[in-house]
């Protein structure tokens, strides 16, 4: 996926549940991110805001803000080409309502840095030692 392409959207309950159950969790003061690596060559994003956050107006505002942050992040030149694909679910927390937009962007960039670091560590192949050879030096 090239960074300028728009991420796809998770829609069904089954897709969200799979990411929650099998994915890795990252936290920020404003949201929790669940990430599940996948083999397809694209990124899928889902955003949830529970009724504990507020009424429909507040929930929709939170979703709009998170969508804009995701759009800016993946459209920016700082990301570069995405080499790893994954499914990402963002769950809003109550402090998101009153947060400044710049704070949200910085928090999202920090979480995505952790996500990319975590995914790149998992991609490294394990070191194998041929049979009959020792890994220690004499």
Secondary structure, DSSP 8 states (H G I E B T S, - for coil): --TTS--EE--SHHHHHHHHHHSEEEE-SSEEEEEEE-SSSS-EEEEE--TTT-SHHHHHHHHHHHHHHHHHHHHSTTT-S--S-EEEEEEE-GGGTT--HHHHHHHHHHHHHHHHHHHHHHHS------TT--SS--
